[in-house]
Amino acid sequence: MPGSWHLFGPEGELVTARFAIHDGFTKGMIKDGARLETIKILKYAKATYPNAAQVTVEGTFPMTDQYGNTSNDIVVNVIYERSTLDKINFDGVSKDRIWEIRDSGFIAPDFRP
């Protein structure tokens, strides 16, 4: 399995992949890296679990609350149904659109475009 991903779920059901979003020099670079990692994970999950009904990708990142406490929070939770996965051309999909074409889920405000 490439990268430092953790995939869970039996074939034919729901698959969840969790990864740590890497810090970068700028917010834009952090978001771009997370989007590219999402594409890699979806491509890998589709090949590894060809009968999965749904793939959820969760990205974690260190966030600091109003009291100064830092924890690794899920900041990206994007869910793709089988029908959407089947439409994605992984060699041509734009990294800028990969989260927009999700079926459901959320993206924390700091990670939105």
MOMO-V223383 format. One record per helix or strand of 2 or more residues. SS is the DSSP state (H for helix, E for strand). FROM is the first residue (numbers start at 1). TO is the last residue. If there is no record, write none. Layout:
SS:FROM:TO ; SS:FROM:TO
This chain:
E:6:8 ; E:14:20 ; H:27:48 ; E:54:64 ; E:70:81 ; H:82:87 ; E:104:107 ; H:109:111
